[in-house]
Structure formats: structure tokens, C-alpha cells
């Protein structure tokens, strides 16, 4: 009996120890609690483009998504794809030509004054002939911007590029080319924020920081502003101390991403004094510009900057809002 009681005590002690020691988790439980992997299949491309201009985010070759909308973290370094290699080559050629032409910049550019008069010596604008201002938002983005400028150079046209300030440092060479070739750089805010959602101080910060970024890259301060989305309210009108440029033809190129639709949206509606809205981020827009520029020129239109158009059609004032300059 004594031995029986000893064994009984030992068994009870073992049972108590087992009851209070937690079991190790199963491997399947560890898998369930692990963070879910990023499910995007996109590599070296944009996502969220369907949400509108300035919202798209870049995904690199490793699947990392840029935290900043509308900006590829390593766009300027290129990628392994054939398209990006071609863009990189084109940008390098542009850099060489920009360095050569930078010695011809005017004294007003060196002093930081915006170019509101024709930049080229001998550039002739006939105020009696039709004029159109082609404008491109959301850049700079050299693979598309250089393509547009190449075509404009071939046909003697100029355009206005409304740029996002946070992108300026990454595309300094392209911005310098814009200035050197007589195109106009406009302000599209620093972070592409909808200004109607901000207070007065925030609005002024978005405008001033963009101006400073462009000046740091080019020595020129933008004199015109395009509001992201065209969104405005009384607070915006009171705090933007520059002419605000809207548009009379909206190509919706950011939405359709279709070259032919972009072409037709311009050629079927265009008239003297129009301001055409396009976006520099999309290759389809660059391809459309290669068709639009020669066809407008052949139809007798002079392709001018917004400031050139305004100069011959009544001018602009700080705080004014303009969507066209019809006669």
C-alpha cells in the first residue's frame, strides 16, 4: 500500500506539470499570422493610373511601391526593360544637346526672371494668324517630354509644361532643355495636392515650394499656375498670387490612355485661342503629340506658349482665371 501511494503521488505531480506548460504553436498557425505578401503583379510600371492624374504610383522590379504618388523612385536610373533602355538613351542624347545649348540662355533666365516674351532671337508670331497653346501636366518625365520637344523643334512650335515641384530635381536636364528651347514652365504645385482641400498657408507653401524647385533646377521661376484637377474655391483664389490657367480642350488622355482618342479630341475641336490639356506622364500622349503637332502646323496654327498666346489676346493678371484666349 505504501508503494502504491508513492506511485500515485508521482503520477499526480506529472499531471500537474503537464497541465501548466503551454504547447508549442503549430507551423500552420504561424503561417496564418504572418503578414500577407504584396499581391501586385506589376513590375517596373505604374499602378492606380485609373484614379486620375497625380495619383499613380511606381512599382520597381522588386515589387516595391513608391510612397509618393506620381513619382517613380528610380525612374531616372532606368530599368532592364527594352522600353526603358530606349528612354534612357534618348534622355542621354537630350542631356548632351542641353549642355551645348545652355550657353545660349538669355540674361533674363540667368537672373531668374520668367520668360514671357519669345525666347528665340528671330522667333516670329503673327497675331493675325490662328494660335493654339499645347499644355502638358504632371511632369517632368523625360522619356515623354523629350519626345514632345523633339517634335516641337522640328515644326517650330512651343509648349507650356506645368510641372510638379517634387519631380524637378530628378529631371533637371529636361527642365533646362525646356528653358533653353523657349518652352514655358508652369507651376503645378509641389506635391500635386488638391488646393481646395488646404488652408491658405498650405496653398501658398505648395505654390512657393514648386517655384523654388524649378528655380533651383533652371534659374527660372514659373509665372503661371495650373491647379491640380482644376479644383478651386474662394480660399484658393485668395491665396494663389499668379494667373491660374485652366483649359478649353480636355483630351482625357490620363483616362483613355489611347493615342488615337487623344489625337481626335484635339483635331475635331480645336479653334483659334484654345488651351489644350494633356499629361506628360503617358507614352500614349507622347505618341499623340507626334501626330497633333505636325497636323496643327499644317492646318495653319501657330503653336505658342500660354504666355505668348495671352500676350496677343489681352494679357493676364495675378489671381485671374483663364481657360482660353479667343478673339
KESE-229613 format. One record per residue (C-alpha): x, z, y. Coordinates in nm, 4 decimals. Example, Ala and Ser with C-alpha at 12.3 -4.5 7.8 and 13.67 -1.06 7.14 Angstrom:
% residues 2
{X:1.2300 | Z:0.7800 | Y:-0.4500}
{X:1.3670 | Z:0.7140 | Y:-0.1060}
***
This chain:
% residues 327
{X:0.0000 | Z:0.0000 | Y:0.0000}
{X:0.2825 | Z:0.0833 | Y:0.2369}
{X:0.4388 | Z:-0.2601 | Y:0.1836}
{X:0.1008 | Z:-0.4264 | Y:0.2323}
{X:0.0606 | Z:-0.2545 | Y:0.5689}
{X:0.4118 | Z:-0.3679 | Y:0.6747}
{X:0.3326 | Z:-0.7334 | Y:0.5952}
{X:0.0022 | Z:-0.7071 | Y:0.7754}
{X:0.1780 | Z:-0.5807 | Y:1.0915}
{X:0.4327 | Z:-0.8659 | Y:1.0801}
{X:0.1612 | Z:-1.1323 | Y:1.0450}
{X:-0.0382 | Z:-0.9898 | Y:1.3381}
{X:0.2749 | Z:-0.9918 | Y:1.5601}
{X:0.3454 | Z:-1.3574 | Y:1.4773}
{X:-0.0159 | Z:-1.4498 | Y:1.5536}
{X:0.0002 | Z:-1.2794 | Y:1.8941}
{X:0.3256 | Z:-1.4574 | Y:1.9920}
{X:0.1864 | Z:-1.7966 | Y:1.8908}
{X:-0.1312 | Z:-1.7462 | Y:2.0926}
{X:0.0553 | Z:-1.6808 | Y:2.4208}
{X:0.3210 | Z:-1.9588 | Y:2.4037}
{X:0.1850 | Z:-2.2866 | Y:2.5630}
{X:0.2165 | Z:-2.6050 | Y:2.3638}
{X:0.4292 | Z:-2.8919 | Y:2.4969}
{X:0.2229 | Z:-3.1750 | Y:2.6523}
{X:0.1692 | Z:-3.4912 | Y:2.4536}
{X:0.3507 | Z:-3.8007 | Y:2.5674}
{X:0.0162 | Z:-3.9734 | Y:2.6267}
{X:-0.0746 | Z:-3.7057 | Y:2.8835}
{X:0.2488 | Z:-3.7664 | Y:3.0707}
{X:0.1663 | Z:-4.1353 | Y:3.0850}
{X:-0.1796 | Z:-4.0677 | Y:3.2278}
{X:-0.0448 | Z:-3.8514 | Y:3.5082}
{X:0.2344 | Z:-4.0944 | Y:3.6071}
{X:0.1785 | Z:-4.2804 | Y:3.9345}
{X:0.0166 | Z:-4.6193 | Y:3.8940}
{X:0.2533 | Z:-4.9124 | Y:3.9442}
{X:0.2114 | Z:-5.1515 | Y:4.2324}
{X:-0.0234 | Z:-5.4157 | Y:4.0986}
{X:0.0587 | Z:-5.7050 | Y:4.3335}
{X:0.1930 | Z:-6.0105 | Y:4.1559}
{X:0.3172 | Z:-6.1687 | Y:4.4798}
{X:0.6937 | Z:-6.2031 | Y:4.5258}
{X:0.8703 | Z:-6.3479 | Y:4.8341}
{X:0.5367 | Z:-6.4118 | Y:5.0032}
{X:0.2603 | Z:-6.2775 | Y:5.2286}
{X:-0.0396 | Z:-6.0655 | Y:5.1271}
{X:-0.3539 | Z:-5.9735 | Y:5.3245}
{X:-0.3326 | Z:-6.3012 | Y:5.5189}
{X:-0.7096 | Z:-6.3452 | Y:5.4855}
{X:-0.7605 | Z:-6.0379 | Y:5.7044}
{X:-0.6530 | Z:-6.2261 | Y:6.0149}
{X:-0.3520 | Z:-6.2779 | Y:6.2434}
{X:-0.1004 | Z:-5.9956 | Y:6.2700}
{X:-0.2297 | Z:-5.8165 | Y:5.9568}
{X:-0.0415 | Z:-5.9951 | Y:5.6797}
{X:0.2435 | Z:-5.8050 | Y:5.5070}
{X:0.5551 | Z:-5.9429 | Y:5.3375}
{X:0.6395 | Z:-5.8758 | Y:4.9705}
{X:1.0069 | Z:-5.9215 | Y:4.8794}
{X:1.1468 | Z:-6.0462 | Y:4.5474}
{X:1.1439 | Z:-5.6913 | Y:4.4058}
{X:0.7787 | Z:-5.6324 | Y:4.4906}
{X:0.8471 | Z:-5.4056 | Y:4.7903}
{X:0.5756 | Z:-5.4380 | Y:5.0553}
{X:0.6680 | Z:-5.4285 | Y:5.4244}
{X:0.5215 | Z:-5.1288 | Y:5.6048}
{X:0.4891 | Z:-5.3262 | Y:5.9269}
{X:0.2087 | Z:-5.5869 | Y:5.9338}
{X:0.3070 | Z:-5.9376 | Y:6.0351}
{X:0.6788 | Z:-5.8868 | Y:5.9728}
{X:0.8931 | Z:-5.9714 | Y:5.6742}
{X:1.1651 | Z:-5.7077 | Y:5.6480}
{X:1.4316 | Z:-5.9567 | Y:5.5408}
{X:1.2806 | Z:-6.2889 | Y:5.6412}
{X:1.5796 | Z:-6.3899 | Y:5.8469}
{X:1.8085 | Z:-6.3480 | Y:5.5440}
{X:1.6111 | Z:-6.5985 | Y:5.3376}
{X:1.5243 | Z:-6.5817 | Y:4.9660}
{X:1.6068 | Z:-6.7577 | Y:4.6443}
{X:1.3148 | Z:-6.9989 | Y:4.6629}
{X:1.3760 | Z:-7.3641 | Y:4.7465}
{X:1.1404 | Z:-7.3460 | Y:5.0469}
{X:1.3277 | Z:-7.0517 | Y:5.1983}
{X:1.6658 | Z:-7.2163 | Y:5.1386}
{X:1.5430 | Z:-7.5189 | Y:5.3278}
{X:1.4133 | Z:-7.3000 | Y:5.6124}
{X:1.7439 | Z:-7.1133 | Y:5.6280}
{X:1.9343 | Z:-7.4389 | Y:5.6545}
{X:1.7046 | Z:-7.5569 | Y:5.9304}
{X:1.7462 | Z:-7.2298 | Y:6.1215}
{X:2.1267 | Z:-7.2561 | Y:6.0966}
{X:2.1158 | Z:-7.6066 | Y:6.2421}
{X:1.8985 | Z:-7.4770 | Y:6.5238}
{X:2.1426 | Z:-7.1923 | Y:6.5929}
{X:2.4260 | Z:-7.4398 | Y:6.6349}
{X:2.2239 | Z:-7.6538 | Y:6.8747}
{X:2.1039 | Z:-7.3467 | Y:7.0670}
{X:2.4605 | Z:-7.2229 | Y:7.1193}
{X:2.5569 | Z:-7.5611 | Y:7.2547}
{X:2.2611 | Z:-7.5808 | Y:7.4894}
{X:2.2785 | Z:-7.2182 | Y:7.6080}
{X:2.5489 | Z:-7.3080 | Y:7.8589}
{X:2.2885 | Z:-7.5157 | Y:8.0456}
{X:2.0474 | Z:-7.2284 | Y:8.1118}
{X:1.9367 | Z:-7.2102 | Y:8.4748}
{X:2.0349 | Z:-6.9392 | Y:8.7218}
{X:1.6799 | Z:-6.8070 | Y:8.7213}
{X:1.6991 | Z:-6.7419 | Y:8.3465}
{X:2.0243 | Z:-6.5516 | Y:8.3868}
{X:1.8663 | Z:-6.3255 | Y:8.6451}
{X:1.5704 | Z:-6.2537 | Y:8.4170}
{X:1.3104 | Z:-6.4489 | Y:8.6170}
{X:1.0380 | Z:-6.6145 | Y:8.4096}
{X:1.0358 | Z:-6.9929 | Y:8.4109}
{X:0.7135 | Z:-7.1031 | Y:8.5749}
{X:0.8478 | Z:-7.4363 | Y:8.7009}
{X:0.9631 | Z:-7.7241 | Y:8.4777}
{X:1.2890 | Z:-7.6126 | Y:8.3153}
{X:1.4481 | Z:-7.9531 | Y:8.2722}
{X:1.6076 | Z:-8.1465 | Y:8.5534}
{X:1.4128 | Z:-8.4701 | Y:8.5836}
{X:1.1067 | Z:-8.3496 | Y:8.3932}
{X:0.8118 | Z:-8.5315 | Y:8.5424}
{X:0.4495 | Z:-8.4152 | Y:8.5251}
{X:0.1820 | Z:-8.6412 | Y:8.6674}
{X:-0.1007 | Z:-8.4199 | Y:8.7976}
{X:-0.3392 | Z:-8.7143 | Y:8.7792}
{X:-0.2933 | Z:-8.7656 | Y:8.4052}
{X:-0.4553 | Z:-8.5518 | Y:8.1317}
{X:-0.2717 | Z:-8.2347 | Y:8.0243}
{X:-0.3055 | Z:-8.0005 | Y:7.7275}
{X:-0.1329 | Z:-7.6669 | Y:7.6602}
{X:-0.0499 | Z:-7.6054 | Y:7.2948}
{X:-0.0003 | Z:-7.2334 | Y:7.2275}
{X:0.1341 | Z:-7.0576 | Y:6.9182}
{X:0.0789 | Z:-6.6855 | Y:6.8498}
{X:0.2317 | Z:-6.4143 | Y:6.6287}
{X:0.5901 | Z:-6.5458 | Y:6.6156}
{X:0.8710 | Z:-6.5806 | Y:6.6479}
{X:0.9148 | Z:-6.7264 | Y:6.2988}
{X:1.1991 | Z:-6.9772 | Y:6.2921}
{X:1.1028 | Z:-7.1864 | Y:5.9852}
{X:0.7804 | Z:-7.2937 | Y:6.1598}
{X:0.8827 | Z:-7.2550 | Y:6.5245}
{X:1.1867 | Z:-7.4796 | Y:6.4916}
{X:0.9753 | Z:-7.7446 | Y:6.3208}
{X:0.7322 | Z:-7.7397 | Y:6.6130}
{X:1.0117 | Z:-7.7539 | Y:6.8717}
{X:1.1800 | Z:-8.0436 | Y:6.6912}
{X:0.8623 | Z:-8.2496 | Y:6.7234}
{X:0.8072 | Z:-8.1490 | Y:7.0857}
{X:1.1642 | Z:-8.2521 | Y:7.1678}
{X:1.1055 | Z:-8.5907 | Y:7.0055}
{X:0.7932 | Z:-8.6580 | Y:7.2141}
{X:0.8943 | Z:-8.4877 | Y:7.5398}
{X:0.6388 | Z:-8.2088 | Y:7.5164}
{X:0.6499 | Z:-7.8358 | Y:7.5901}
{X:0.4511 | Z:-7.5459 | Y:7.4442}
{X:0.3867 | Z:-7.1774 | Y:7.5031}
{X:0.4802 | Z:-6.9251 | Y:7.2326}
{X:0.3048 | Z:-6.5879 | Y:7.2575}
{X:0.5410 | Z:-6.3645 | Y:7.0623}
{X:0.5179 | Z:-6.0185 | Y:6.9073}
{X:0.7924 | Z:-5.7998 | Y:7.0544}
{X:0.8809 | Z:-5.6203 | Y:6.7311}
{X:0.9895 | Z:-5.9546 | Y:6.5833}
{X:1.2143 | Z:-6.0582 | Y:6.8727}
{X:1.5444 | Z:-5.9090 | Y:6.7561}
{X:1.5171 | Z:-6.0756 | Y:6.4139}
{X:1.4673 | Z:-6.4207 | Y:6.5690}
{X:1.6862 | Z:-6.4074 | Y:6.8778}
{X:1.8316 | Z:-6.7533 | Y:6.8142}
{X:1.4885 | Z:-6.9129 | Y:6.8016}
{X:1.3809 | Z:-6.7391 | Y:7.1226}
{X:1.6935 | Z:-6.8578 | Y:7.3006}
{X:1.6161 | Z:-7.2115 | Y:7.1902}
{X:1.2650 | Z:-7.1815 | Y:7.3378}
{X:1.4112 | Z:-7.0879 | Y:7.6751}
{X:1.6913 | Z:-7.3461 | Y:7.6635}
{X:1.4492 | Z:-7.6302 | Y:7.5854}
{X:1.1970 | Z:-7.5378 | Y:7.8554}
{X:0.9212 | Z:-7.3845 | Y:7.6459}
{X:0.7361 | Z:-7.0804 | Y:7.7720}
{X:0.7475 | Z:-6.7386 | Y:7.6055}
{X:0.4361 | Z:-6.5273 | Y:7.6499}
{X:0.3627 | Z:-6.1634 | Y:7.5664}
{X:0.1507 | Z:-6.0910 | Y:7.2557}
{X:0.2182 | Z:-5.7131 | Y:7.2662}
{X:0.4904 | Z:-5.5273 | Y:7.0786}
{X:0.3028 | Z:-5.4377 | Y:6.7582}
{X:0.0030 | Z:-5.6750 | Y:6.7718}
{X:-0.2329 | Z:-5.3826 | Y:6.8292}
{X:-0.5886 | Z:-5.4474 | Y:6.9467}
{X:-0.5662 | Z:-5.3224 | Y:7.3024}
{X:-0.9367 | Z:-5.2430 | Y:7.3334}
{X:-0.8739 | Z:-4.9535 | Y:7.0907}
{X:-0.5981 | Z:-4.7977 | Y:7.3047}
{X:-0.5876 | Z:-4.5885 | Y:7.6198}
{X:-0.4269 | Z:-4.7049 | Y:7.9434}
{X:-0.0811 | Z:-4.5625 | Y:7.8760}
{X:-0.0730 | Z:-4.7117 | Y:7.5259}
{X:-0.1785 | Z:-5.0525 | Y:7.6561}
{X:0.0967 | Z:-5.0538 | Y:7.9165}
{X:0.3503 | Z:-4.9454 | Y:7.6533}
{X:0.2563 | Z:-5.2357 | Y:7.4247}
{X:0.2987 | Z:-5.4841 | Y:7.7095}
{X:0.6164 | Z:-5.3362 | Y:7.8561}
{X:0.7949 | Z:-5.2961 | Y:7.5223}
{X:0.7268 | Z:-5.6597 | Y:7.4356}
{X:0.8598 | Z:-5.7732 | Y:7.7732}
{X:1.1716 | Z:-5.5622 | Y:7.7218}
{X:1.2307 | Z:-5.7004 | Y:7.3709}
{X:1.2049 | Z:-6.0608 | Y:7.4875}
{X:1.4308 | Z:-5.9904 | Y:7.7842}
{X:1.6901 | Z:-5.8291 | Y:7.5567}
{X:1.6943 | Z:-6.1416 | Y:7.3404}
{X:1.6765 | Z:-6.4115 | Y:7.6083}
{X:1.7251 | Z:-6.2708 | Y:7.9595}
{X:1.3710 | Z:-6.3867 | Y:8.0462}
{X:1.0629 | Z:-6.1701 | Y:8.0926}
{X:0.7227 | Z:-6.3124 | Y:7.9910}
{X:0.4820 | Z:-6.3600 | Y:8.2778}
{X:0.1657 | Z:-6.4288 | Y:8.0752}
{X:-0.0161 | Z:-6.2133 | Y:7.8182}
{X:-0.2334 | Z:-6.3064 | Y:7.5245}
{X:-0.4462 | Z:-6.0204 | Y:7.3956}
{X:-0.4392 | Z:-5.9794 | Y:7.0161}
{X:-0.7685 | Z:-6.1099 | Y:6.8858}
{X:-0.8691 | Z:-6.1807 | Y:7.2461}
{X:-1.0147 | Z:-5.8285 | Y:7.2452}
{X:-1.0641 | Z:-5.6696 | Y:7.5850}
{X:-1.2663 | Z:-5.4075 | Y:7.7677}
{X:-1.2549 | Z:-5.2508 | Y:8.1120}
{X:-0.9539 | Z:-5.0344 | Y:8.0217}
{X:-0.7612 | Z:-5.3429 | Y:7.9110}
{X:-0.8498 | Z:-5.5346 | Y:8.2279}
{X:-0.7357 | Z:-5.2433 | Y:8.4432}
{X:-0.4013 | Z:-5.1940 | Y:8.2664}
{X:-0.2721 | Z:-5.5423 | Y:8.1913}
{X:-0.0970 | Z:-5.6390 | Y:8.5134}
{X:-0.0456 | Z:-6.0051 | Y:8.4256}
{X:-0.2612 | Z:-6.3157 | Y:8.3801}
{X:-0.4409 | Z:-6.2995 | Y:8.0430}
{X:-0.4556 | Z:-6.6335 | Y:7.8636}
{X:-0.7368 | Z:-6.6998 | Y:7.6185}
{X:-0.8159 | Z:-7.0443 | Y:7.4703}
{X:-1.0734 | Z:-7.3234 | Y:7.4736}
{X:-0.9958 | Z:-7.4614 | Y:7.1234}
{X:-0.9605 | Z:-7.2155 | Y:6.8357}
{X:-0.8207 | Z:-7.4005 | Y:6.5343}
{X:-0.8822 | Z:-7.1058 | Y:6.2971}
{X:-0.5565 | Z:-7.2083 | Y:6.1291}
{X:-0.4929 | Z:-6.8477 | Y:6.0194}
{X:-0.8206 | Z:-6.8529 | Y:5.8268}
{X:-0.8359 | Z:-7.2024 | Y:5.6775}
{X:-0.4621 | Z:-7.2375 | Y:5.6090}
{X:-0.5412 | Z:-7.6103 | Y:5.5860}
{X:-0.3291 | Z:-7.8716 | Y:5.7622}
{X:-0.5969 | Z:-8.1399 | Y:5.7905}
{X:-0.8636 | Z:-7.8986 | Y:5.9189}
{X:-0.6233 | Z:-7.7760 | Y:6.1856}
{X:-0.5471 | Z:-8.1332 | Y:6.2920}
{X:-0.9130 | Z:-8.2298 | Y:6.3113}
{X:-1.0105 | Z:-7.9147 | Y:6.5016}
{X:-0.7830 | Z:-8.0315 | Y:6.7816}
{X:-0.8209 | Z:-8.4102 | Y:6.7809}
{X:-1.2019 | Z:-8.4080 | Y:6.7608}
{X:-1.2485 | Z:-8.1632 | Y:7.0507}
{X:-0.9560 | Z:-8.1990 | Y:7.2875}
{X:-1.0068 | Z:-8.2746 | Y:7.6553}
{X:-0.8021 | Z:-8.2601 | Y:7.9724}
{X:-0.7166 | Z:-7.8992 | Y:8.0639}
{X:-0.7627 | Z:-7.7450 | Y:7.7190}
{X:-0.5634 | Z:-7.4485 | Y:7.5877}
{X:-0.5239 | Z:-7.4793 | Y:7.2095}
{X:-0.4786 | Z:-7.1703 | Y:6.9915}
{X:-0.2596 | Z:-7.1902 | Y:6.6792}
{X:-0.0314 | Z:-6.9471 | Y:6.4954}
{X:0.3398 | Z:-6.9806 | Y:6.4309}
{X:0.3467 | Z:-6.7903 | Y:6.1009}
{X:0.1956 | Z:-7.0558 | Y:5.8748}
{X:0.3715 | Z:-7.3624 | Y:5.7266}
{X:0.0376 | Z:-7.5464 | Y:5.7312}
{X:0.0264 | Z:-7.5041 | Y:6.1085}
{X:0.3781 | Z:-7.6424 | Y:6.1403}
{X:0.2752 | Z:-7.9460 | Y:5.9360}
{X:-0.0360 | Z:-7.9888 | Y:6.1511}
{X:0.1708 | Z:-7.9752 | Y:6.4697}
{X:0.3819 | Z:-8.2655 | Y:6.3411}
{X:0.0635 | Z:-8.4756 | Y:6.3458}
{X:-0.1046 | Z:-8.3303 | Y:6.6539}
{X:0.1936 | Z:-8.3670 | Y:6.8892}
{X:0.2510 | Z:-8.7433 | Y:6.8496}
{X:-0.1210 | Z:-8.8258 | Y:6.8386}
{X:-0.1977 | Z:-8.6391 | Y:7.1602}
{X:0.1022 | Z:-8.8009 | Y:7.3254}
{X:-0.0079 | Z:-9.1471 | Y:7.2126}
{X:-0.3578 | Z:-9.0726 | Y:7.3465}
{X:-0.2084 | Z:-9.0177 | Y:7.6923}
{X:-0.1987 | Z:-8.6378 | Y:7.7072}
{X:0.0958 | Z:-8.4581 | Y:7.8658}
{X:0.1927 | Z:-8.1574 | Y:7.6540}
{X:0.2722 | Z:-7.8808 | Y:7.9011}
{X:0.3194 | Z:-7.5044 | Y:7.9088}
{X:0.0329 | Z:-7.2841 | Y:8.0234}
{X:0.2151 | Z:-7.2092 | Y:8.3485}
{X:0.2708 | Z:-7.5800 | Y:8.4123}
{X:-0.0969 | Z:-7.6501 | Y:8.3481}
{X:-0.2030 | Z:-7.3664 | Y:8.5777}
{X:0.0391 | Z:-7.4801 | Y:8.8467}
{X:-0.1510 | Z:-7.8076 | Y:8.8902}
{X:-0.5002 | Z:-7.6642 | Y:8.8335}
{X:-0.5376 | Z:-7.3805 | Y:9.0817}
{X:-0.2836 | Z:-7.1253 | Y:8.9567}
{X:-0.3262 | Z:-6.7771 | Y:8.8076}
{X:-0.3292 | Z:-6.4213 | Y:8.9417}
{X:-0.2279 | Z:-6.0888 | Y:8.7797}
{X:-0.5212 | Z:-5.9413 | Y:8.5905}
{X:-0.7087 | Z:-6.2707 | Y:8.5774}
{X:-0.8511 | Z:-6.4067 | Y:8.2513}
{X:-0.8220 | Z:-6.7813 | Y:8.1786}
{X:-0.9416 | Z:-6.9873 | Y:7.8818}
{X:-0.8941 | Z:-7.3408 | Y:8.0200}
{X:-0.7928 | Z:-7.5331 | Y:8.3320}
{X:-1.0442 | Z:-7.8145 | Y:8.3579}
{X:-1.0592 | Z:-8.0228 | Y:8.6735}
***
